[in-house]
Amino acid sequence: MGFYPEEIIREVRDKADIVEIVSDYVSLKKRGENYVGLCPFHSEKTPSFTISPKKQLFYCFGCGVGGNVFTFLMKKENWTFPEALRWLAERVGVRLPEEETLGKVSEAFKLRREIFEINKMASEYYHYTLLKAPEAERARRYLASRGILAETAEKFNLGYALPDWDGLIKFMRSKGIGEDALLKAGLVIPKSSGRGFYDRFRDRIIFPIKDVTGSVVGFGGRTLGKGEPKYLNSPETPVFNKREHLYGLPMINREESRIILVEGYMDCISLHQHGFTQAVASLGTSLTEQQAKALKRYTDEVFIAYDSDTAGQAATLRGIGILVKEGLRVKVITLPEGKDPDEFIKARGKEAFEELVTSAQNFIDYRLNLAKNGLDLKSQDGKLKFVKRAVLILAEIEDSVERELYVQKISGELNIPRKTLYEDIDKVRSKSIMPNIGSKYKNSQLRDNNKELTKIKIMSGFYEVERNLLKMMIEDDGVREKVMEKLPAYNFIDARHRKIAAAVFEMVQKNDPVTPKDLAVKLRDDPDAAAELANILMAKEKPDGVMIDDLINRVKENYLKLAIKKIRSEIHRAEKIGEIKKALKLLSTYHRLKHEIEQLKSDLTRKGGI
């Protein structure tokens, strides 16, 4: 394989500023002579990724990855050196010799570059069609009716796909681009006959989707007719995965701290048009972990501005969980009922929306307010139900000062002693009985394909116990509340049962109805758990002669037995290889678990056994 001349490599390197290139991927902040940010190569909450502009080098003090601008691109994009060099050369305007003679690039790299070029041409075609084609008059009227200005359409490079079955195909053919290449880019669909293709987007407003470098990776299309779906995205391609990208992200000002997260293209565009240029949108799906990680690279604070309806509230709660997990500060912009950001800002104006942003709630306040929905807090029953919901929320707060502030607030509002609230909070927090033995135990990773579990099956018949408890908690609100007070979902040993219990708990915390139909939908991505749910619900009407407290205690006891066996095994392994500190730490946990199970047995003895 040939190599590029050193003088060409140096020219590209000298023209490609590492800070500028890396800032496409990482939100960088000046710190002395250097720039710092969150490392894109491993998960972290405190910036350890450092760039020296003077040395044109980067290094992560967290994971040890480092190098120059070529190294960064090779690591981030999984490119070879010739591929990183060619991409950089195009970026900074350096002409390279043909790769066939000097420096090879992979077929995958060539395909990605080809798709980027096709997407760019398609974006320009759609945009020109919107502006000039007589057939696009309806699309222009639609955008005008939505209040989208010409300069905004230009800024976002909005377009229009003709109703024709082959409008884009004909245009691309005139440019020497064939249908096979368009298929790889996700712009055409094979005919059912197997002969030929037709345009994926027809009679739709087109929203080009760009990655952080500004390259068009895919498209979103909104129908102007009665066709379904209302919004259509490009399929997954070598350059596009809708779970990874956020609409509008390349356009934000990275010097500003906050980002406003909305649900749709039009919400994002409308906010930008009214001066809120920190708005981004997910691509027609619920917020994903990958999108949250992308946001984390650019900000520490996210304002969620989803629709105010029930679906929007559910999406907000899901988003909160994902964003908080990534270490982001989260606030919620509460819109009037029946409004989305686009509708609100057009009706009330920029100043009114700015007031909503200013008064945005901390996500804890938002969840607590939702917990009050449907309750009469003047009644004893309403107070009790709210306190149960609130305790679950407050127990999640790790910062003791923050937790104390909320306890004071609720104590004052409901005239309940702080001590009483803390007792309930401590009960919930104490259920996390294995905080120091690794997430693989606490986070639902106790597998049932091991000898210890087989022994427990024989000893306690845990399988039927868990099934009976799940059936009763699904069908009875009172049972459900009692189970949630005393038992975390991860105490269910069977993996399917854990999944079902966790789904039920999540639905309750979000104030969603817990019905077999809703629960089955919740489990649609786990066929094994869904099948087990059906099996459980089709069993006989009610377990005979079984008390709820007995079932709860049996589930807890079985879990503790298995956890103790696991810990004992870990201790022996640590001692065997000489990891004394680890063994001592595990031993402390072991004694705590033994105390827990002995206390449980003592309580059962006083109550007359199971």
C-alpha positions in Angstrom: 0.0 0.0 0.0 1.3 3.4 -1.0 1.6 6.4 1.4 0.9 10.1 1.1 4.0 12.3 1.0 4.9 13.8 4.3 4.6 17.3 3.0 0.9 16.7 2.2 0.3 15.2 5.6 1.9 18.2 7.3 -0.1 20.6 5.2 -3.4 19.0 6.2 -2.3 18.7 9.8 -1.3 22.4 10.0 -4.5 23.6 8.4 -6.8 21.4 10.5 -7.1 23.0 14.0 -7.7 20.2 16.5 -10.0 22.4 18.7 -12.2 23.3 15.7 -12.4 19.6 14.6 -13.0 18.1 18.1 -15.6 20.8 19.0 -17.9 19.2 16.3 -18.1 16.2 18.7 -17.4 17.6 22.2 -18.5 20.8 24.0 -15.2 22.4 24.9 -14.5 25.0 27.6 -11.4 27.1 27.9 -9.4 26.4 31.0 -6.1 28.3 31.1 -4.2 27.5 28.0 -6.1 24.4 27.3 -9.7 23.3 26.5 -11.6 20.6 28.5 -14.7 18.6 27.9 -16.4 15.3 28.6 -14.6 12.4 26.9 -16.3 11.0 23.8 -14.7 7.7 24.3 -16.0 6.7 27.7 -18.8 7.8 30.0 -18.0 10.4 32.6 -19.6 13.2 34.5 -16.6 15.3 35.3 -14.5 16.5 32.3 -11.2 14.8 32.0 -10.7 15.2 28.2 -8.1 17.9 27.5 -6.9 19.6 24.4 -3.8 21.6 24.0 -4.2 24.1 21.1 -0.5 24.9 21.4 0.6 21.3 21.0 -2.4 20.3 18.8 -2.9 17.2 20.9 -5.6 15.7 23.1 -5.6 13.4 26.1 -8.2 11.9 28.4 -7.0 11.6 32.0 -9.9 9.3 32.6 -9.4 6.5 30.0 -5.9 7.3 28.8 -6.8 7.9 25.1 -4.7 10.6 23.4 -3.1 11.7 20.2 -3.5 14.3 17.4 -6.4 15.3 15.2 -5.9 12.2 13.0 -5.9 9.9 16.0 -9.1 11.5 17.2 -10.9 11.0 14.0 -9.6 7.4 13.6 -10.8 6.6 17.1 -14.1 8.4 16.9 -15.1 7.4 13.4 -13.3 4.0 13.3 -11.3 5.2 10.2 -7.9 4.2 8.9 -5.3 6.9 8.7 -5.8 7.5 5.0 -9.5 7.9 5.6 -9.0 10.4 8.3 -6.5 12.2 6.2 -8.8 12.4 3.2 -11.7 13.6 5.2 -9.6 16.3 6.8 -8.1 17.3 3.5 -11.6 17.9 2.1 -12.5 19.8 5.2 -9.5 22.2 5.0 -9.3 22.4 1.2 -6.1 20.4 0.5 -6.0 18.5 -2.8 -4.8 14.9 -2.4 -3.4 12.5 -5.0 -5.9 9.8 -6.2 -6.3 7.1 -3.5 -5.9 4.4 -6.1 -2.2 5.2 -6.3 -1.4 6.7 -2.9 -3.1 5.6 0.3 -6.0 3.3 0.3 -9.4 3.9 1.9 -11.9 1.2 2.8 -15.0 0.4 0.9 -17.1 1.4 3.9 -15.4 4.9 3.9 -16.1 5.3 0.2 -19.7 4.3 0.8 -20.2 6.8 3.6 -18.6 9.6 1.5 -20.8 8.6 -1.4 -24.0 8.7 0.7 -23.0 12.1 2.2 -22.6 13.5 -1.3 -25.9 12.0 -2.5 -27.7 13.4 0.6 -26.2 16.8 -0.1 -27.5 16.7 -3.7 -30.9 15.5 -2.6 -31.2 18.2 0.0 -30.4 20.8 -2.6 -32.9 19.3 -5.0 -35.7 19.2 -2.4 -34.9 22.8 -1.4 -34.9 24.1 -5.0 -38.2 22.3 -5.6 -39.8 24.0 -2.6 -38.7 27.4 -3.8 -39.3 27.1 -7.5 -41.5 24.2 -8.6 -45.1 25.2 -9.4 -46.2 21.9 -7.9 -44.8 23.0 -4.5 -47.2 25.9 -4.1 -49.3 23.9 -1.6 -46.1 23.2 0.4 -45.2 26.9 0.4 -48.7 27.8 1.5 -48.5 25.2 4.3 -45.3 26.6 5.7 -46.7 30.1 5.5 -49.8 29.0 7.4 -47.4 27.6 10.1 -45.7 31.0 10.3 -42.4 29.8 8.8 -40.5 32.7 7.3 -38.5 32.4 4.0 -35.3 33.1 5.9 -36.1 30.3 8.3 -36.8 27.9 5.5 -33.5 28.9 4.1 -31.7 28.5 7.4 -33.0 24.9 7.8 -32.7 24.2 4.1 -36.4 23.0 4.1 -37.5 21.2 1.0 -40.4 19.6 -0.8 -40.7 16.1 -2.4 -42.9 16.1 -5.5 -45.9 13.7 -5.5 -44.3 11.9 -8.5 -43.2 8.4 -7.9 -39.8 9.0 -9.5 -39.1 12.8 -9.1 -35.9 12.3 -7.2 -34.8 9.3 -9.3 -35.1 11.3 -12.5 -33.1 14.2 -11.1 -30.3 11.9 -9.7 -30.2 10.0 -13.0 -29.5 13.3 -14.8 -26.5 13.7 -12.4 -25.2 10.2 -13.1 -26.5 8.7 -9.8 -28.2 5.3 -10.2 -31.0 3.7 -8.2 -28.7 1.3 -6.4 -26.7 4.2 -4.9 -30.0 5.9 -3.9 -31.1 2.7 -2.2 -27.9 2.6 -0.1 -28.7 6.2 1.0 -32.3 5.2 1.9 -33.9 7.6 -0.6 -35.7 5.0 -2.7 -37.7 1.8 -2.1 -37.7 -1.3 -4.3 -41.0 -2.0 -6.1 -42.8 -5.1 -4.9 -42.5 -6.6 -8.4 -38.7 -6.7 -7.8 -38.1 -4.6 -10.9 -37.2 -0.9 -10.3 -37.6 1.6 -7.5 -39.7 4.5 -6.4 -39.0 7.6 -4.3 -39.3 7.1 -0.5 -40.4 10.7 0.0 -43.4 11.9 -2.0 -45.6 14.9 -1.5 -43.9 15.8 1.8 -42.2 18.7 3.4 -38.6 17.7 3.7 -36.4 18.3 6.8 -32.7 17.6 6.2 -31.1 16.0 9.3 -27.4 16.9 9.9 -24.8 15.4 12.1 -22.5 17.5 14.3 -20.1 18.2 11.4 -23.0 19.7 9.3 -23.2 16.8 6.9 -26.7 15.7 5.8 -27.1 12.2 7.2 -30.8 11.7 6.5 -34.2 13.3 6.0 -37.6 13.7 7.8 -40.7 14.2 5.7 -44.1 15.5 6.8 -47.0 14.5 4.6 -49.2 17.2 3.1 -52.0 14.7 2.2 -53.8 12.1 4.1 -51.1 9.5 3.9 -49.6 7.7 6.8 -47.3 8.0 8.6 -47.7 11.7 9.2 -43.9 11.9 9.7 -41.4 9.6 7.9 -37.7 9.4 8.5 -34.9 7.9 6.4 -34.2 4.3 7.3 -31.0 3.3 9.0 -28.0 3.6 6.7 -24.2 3.6 7.1 -24.4 7.3 8.1 -27.8 7.5 9.8 -29.4 6.1 12.9 -32.3 8.1 14.2 -31.5 7.0 17.8 -28.2 8.9 17.7 -29.0 12.2 16.1 -30.9 15.3 17.3 -32.5 17.7 14.9 -31.0 21.2 15.2 -28.0 20.2 17.3 -25.4 21.4 14.8 -27.0 24.9 14.9 -26.9 25.6 18.6 -24.5 28.1 20.1 -22.0 26.0 22.1 -21.0 28.9 24.3 -24.5 29.0 25.9 -25.2 26.6 28.8 -28.7 25.4 28.3 -30.4 23.4 25.6 -34.2 23.2 25.1 -35.4 19.8 24.1 -38.6 19.5 22.1 -40.4 16.6 20.4 -40.9 17.7 16.8 -39.2 19.4 13.8 -41.7 22.2 13.7 -41.4 22.9 17.4 -37.6 23.2 17.0 -37.8 25.4 13.9 -40.4 27.7 15.4 -38.3 28.3 18.6 -35.3 29.1 16.5 -37.3 31.5 14.4 -38.3 33.3 17.6 -34.8 33.6 19.0 -34.5 30.4 21.0 -31.6 29.0 19.0 -30.7 26.4 21.6 -33.7 24.2 20.7 -33.2 20.6 19.4 -35.6 17.8 18.7 -35.6 14.0 18.8 -36.4 12.4 15.5 -40.0 11.2 16.0 -39.0 8.7 18.8 -38.7 8.8 22.5 -35.5 10.3 23.8 -32.7 7.7 23.7 -29.6 7.1 25.8 -27.5 7.9 22.7 -29.2 11.2 22.2 -28.8 12.0 25.9 -25.1 11.3 25.6 -24.9 13.6 22.6 -26.6 16.4 24.7 -24.1 15.8 27.5 -21.2 16.7 25.2 -22.7 20.2 24.7 -24.4 21.2 27.9 -24.9 20.4 31.6 -28.5 21.6 31.6 -31.5 20.5 29.5 -35.0 22.2 29.6 -37.7 19.7 28.4 -40.5 21.4 26.5 -42.8 18.5 25.4 -46.5 18.7 24.7 -48.7 19.2 27.7 -51.1 16.2 27.1 -50.9 12.9 28.8 -48.5 11.4 26.2 -46.3 14.4 26.5 -46.2 14.0 30.3 -45.2 10.4 29.9 -42.5 11.3 27.4 -41.3 14.0 29.8 -40.9 11.5 32.7 -39.1 9.0 30.4 -36.8 11.8 29.2 -36.1 12.9 32.8 -34.9 9.5 33.8 -32.6 9.2 30.8 -31.1 12.7 31.1 -30.6 12.4 34.9 -28.8 9.1 34.4 -26.3 10.9 32.1 -25.6 13.4 34.9 -27.5 16.3 33.3 -29.4 19.0 35.3 -33.0 18.8 34.1 -35.8 21.4 34.2 -39.3 21.1 32.7 -41.1 23.9 30.8 -44.8 23.5 31.6 -47.0 24.5 28.7 -50.7 25.2 29.0 -53.0 22.2 28.4 -53.4 21.3 24.8 -50.5 23.4 23.6 -47.1 22.4 22.1 -44.2 24.9 21.9 -44.9 25.9 18.3 -48.6 26.6 19.1 -47.8 28.5 22.3 -45.1 30.8 20.9 -47.2 31.7 17.8 -50.2 32.5 20.0 -48.4 34.2 22.9 -45.1 35.4 21.6 -41.4 35.2 22.5 -41.7 37.1 25.8 -44.4 34.7 27.1 -42.3 31.6 26.2 -39.3 33.3 27.9 -41.4 33.5 31.0 -42.1 29.8 30.8 -38.4 29.1 30.5 -37.6 31.4 33.4 -40.2 29.6 35.6 -39.2 26.1 34.5 -39.5 23.6 37.3 -36.8 21.4 38.7 -37.5 17.9 37.6 -38.2 16.8 41.2 -40.8 19.6 41.6 -42.3 18.5 38.3 -42.7 14.9 39.4 -44.1 15.9 42.8 -46.7 18.1 41.1 -47.7 15.3 38.8 -48.0 13.0 41.8 -50.8 15.3 43.1 -52.9 14.8 39.9 -56.3 13.5 40.7 -55.9 13.7 44.5 -57.8 15.9 47.0 -55.0 17.0 49.3 -57.6 18.3 51.8 -58.8 14.8 52.4 -56.9 12.2 54.5 -57.1 9.7 51.7 -55.6 12.2 49.2 -52.8 13.1 51.6 -51.9 9.5 52.2 -51.8 8.6 48.5 -49.7 11.7 47.7 -47.2 11.0 50.6 -46.7 7.4 49.3 -46.0 8.8 45.8 -43.8 11.6 47.1 -41.7 9.3 49.4 -40.8 7.2 46.4 -39.6 10.3 44.6 -37.7 11.8 47.6 -36.0 8.5 48.3 -34.2 8.8 44.9 -32.5 12.1 45.9 -28.9 11.3 46.8 -28.0 14.8 48.1 -29.0 14.9 51.7 -29.4 18.7 51.8 -31.6 18.7 48.7 -33.7 15.9 50.2 -34.1 17.9 53.4 -35.4 20.9 51.6 -38.1 18.9 49.9 -39.0 17.1 53.2 -39.4 20.5 54.8 -41.6 21.7 52.0 -43.9 18.7 52.0 -44.0 18.6 55.8 -45.1 22.3 55.8 -47.7 21.9 53.1 -49.4 18.8 54.6 -48.6 19.5 58.2 -46.9 16.1 58.6 -43.8 15.8 60.9 -40.5 15.6 59.1 -39.6 12.6 61.2 -42.5 10.6 59.9 -41.6 11.4 56.3 -38.0 10.5 56.9 -39.0 7.1 58.4 -40.9 6.3 55.3 -38.1 7.5 53.0 -35.5 5.5 55.0 -37.7 2.4 54.5 -37.7 2.8 50.8 -33.9 3.6 50.7 -33.1 0.6 52.9 -34.6 -1.8 50.4 -31.5 -1.2 48.3 -29.8 -3.8 50.5 -26.8 -4.4 48.2 -25.3 -1.0 47.4 -21.7 -2.0 47.5 -21.4 -5.4 45.8 -21.6 -4.2 42.2 -24.4 -3.2 39.9 -24.6 -6.7 38.4 -26.4 -7.9 41.6 -28.6 -4.9 42.3 -29.5 -4.1 38.7 -31.5 -7.2 37.9 -28.6 -9.4 36.9 -29.2 -12.4 39.2 -29.5 -15.1 36.6 -31.5 -18.3 37.0 -29.0 -20.6 35.1 -26.8 -21.5 38.1 -26.6 -24.1 40.8 -27.5 -21.8 43.6 -30.7 -20.8 42.0 -31.7 -24.4 41.3 -31.2 -25.1 45.0 -33.4 -22.2 45.9 -36.1 -23.4 43.5 -36.1 -26.8 45.3 -36.0 -25.2 48.8 -38.7 -22.6 48.4 -40.7 -23.0 45.2 -39.9 -19.4 44.5 -41.3 -19.6 41.0 -44.9 -20.0 42.0 -44.5 -17.5 44.9 -43.4 -14.8 42.5 -46.1 -15.7 40.0 -48.8 -15.5 42.6 -47.6 -12.2 43.9 -47.4 -10.7 40.4 -50.9 -11.8 39.6 -52.3 -10.3 42.8 -50.5 -7.0 42.4 -51.5 -6.6 38.8 -55.2 -7.2 39.6 -55.5 -5.4 42.9 -54.6 -1.7 43.5 -54.3 -2.2 47.3 -51.9 -5.2 46.9 -49.9 -3.2 44.4 -49.4 -0.3 46.8 -48.4 -2.7 49.6 -45.9 -4.5 47.4 -44.3 -1.3 46.2 -43.9 -0.1 49.8 -42.1 -3.3 50.9 -40.4 -4.8 47.9 -38.1 -3.5 45.1 -38.5 -5.0 41.6 -35.0 -6.5 41.6 -36.0 -8.8 44.5 -37.8 -11.0 41.9 -35.4 -13.8 41.0 -36.9 -14.9 37.7 -35.7 -12.4 35.0 -39.1 -12.3 33.4 -40.8 -11.6 36.7 -38.3 -8.8 37.4 -39.2 -7.3 34.1 -42.9 -7.5 34.8 -42.6 -6.0 38.3 -40.4 -3.2 37.1 -42.9 -2.4 34.4 -45.7 -2.3 36.9 -43.8 -0.1 39.3 -42.8 2.3 36.5 -46.5 2.6 35.4 -47.6 3.4 38.9 -45.0 6.0 39.4 -46.0 7.7 36.2 -49.7 7.5 37.2 -50.4 5.3 34.2 -53.3 2.8 34.4 -52.1 -0.7 35.3 -54.2 -3.0 33.2 -53.2 -6.3 31.5 -53.6 -4.6 28.1 -51.4 -1.6 29.0 -48.8 -3.9 30.7 -48.6 -6.1 27.6 -47.9 -3.1 25.5 -45.2 -2.1 28.0 -43.5 -5.5 27.5 -43.7 -5.5 23.7 -39.9 -5.5 23.4 -39.5 -8.6 25.6 -41.4 -11.6 24.2 -40.3 -13.9 27.0 -41.7 -11.5 29.7 -44.8 -10.9 27.7 -45.5 -14.6 27.3 -45.0 -15.1 31.1 -47.4 -12.3 31.8 -50.1 -14.0 29.7 -49.4 -17.3 31.5 -49.7 -15.6 34.9 -52.9 -13.8 34.1 -54.5 -16.8 32.6 -53.9 -18.9 35.7 -56.8 -19.6 38.1 -58.6 -16.6 39.5 -56.8 -16.2 42.8 -54.1 -18.1 44.7 -56.0 -20.1 47.4 -55.3 -19.4 51.1 -52.3 -17.0 50.4 -51.7 -13.9 52.4 -50.0 -11.0 50.7 -47.5 -10.4 53.5 -46.5 -14.0 53.3 -45.8 -13.8 49.6 -43.8 -10.6 50.0 -41.7 -12.1 52.7 -41.1 -15.3 50.7 -39.9 -13.3 47.7 -37.6 -11.2 49.9 -36.3 -14.3 51.7 -35.5 -16.1 48.5 -33.7 -13.1 47.1 -31.6 -12.7 50.2 -30.6 -16.4 50.2 -29.4 -16.2 46.6 -27.6 -12.9 47.3 -25.8 -14.4 50.3 -24.7 -17.3 48.2 -23.4 -15.0 45.5 -21.5 -12.9 48.0 -20.0 -16.0 49.7 -18.8 -17.2 46.4 -17.3 -13.7 45.6 -15.5 -13.7 49.0 -13.9 -17.1 48.4 -12.8 -16.0 45.0 -11.3 -12.8 46.3 -9.5 -14.6 49.1 -8.1 -17.2 46.7 -6.4 -14.6 44.5 -5.3 -12.5 47.4 -7.6 -9.5 47.0 -7.9 -9.0 50.8 -9.4 -5.5 50.6 -12.1 -6.6 48.3 -12.8 -9.7 50.5 -13.2 -7.5 53.6 -15.6 -5.1 51.8 -17.6 -8.1 50.6 -17.6 -9.6 54.0 -19.1 -6.4 55.4 -21.9 -6.7 52.9 -22.3 -10.4 53.7 -22.9 -9.6 57.4 -25.4 -6.9 56.5 -27.3 -9.4 54.3 -27.2 -12.0 57.0 -28.5 -9.5 59.5 -31.3 -8.6 57.1 -32.4 -12.2 56.6 -32.2 -13.0 60.3 -34.3 -10.0 61.1 -36.8 -11.1 58.5 -37.0 -14.6 60.0 -37.3 -13.1 63.5 -40.3 -11.0 62.3 -41.9 -14.1 60.7 -41.4 -16.1 63.9 -43.2 -13.4 65.9 -46.0 -13.4 63.4 -46.3 -17.2 63.4 -44.2 -18.1 60.4 -45.1 -18.1 56.7 
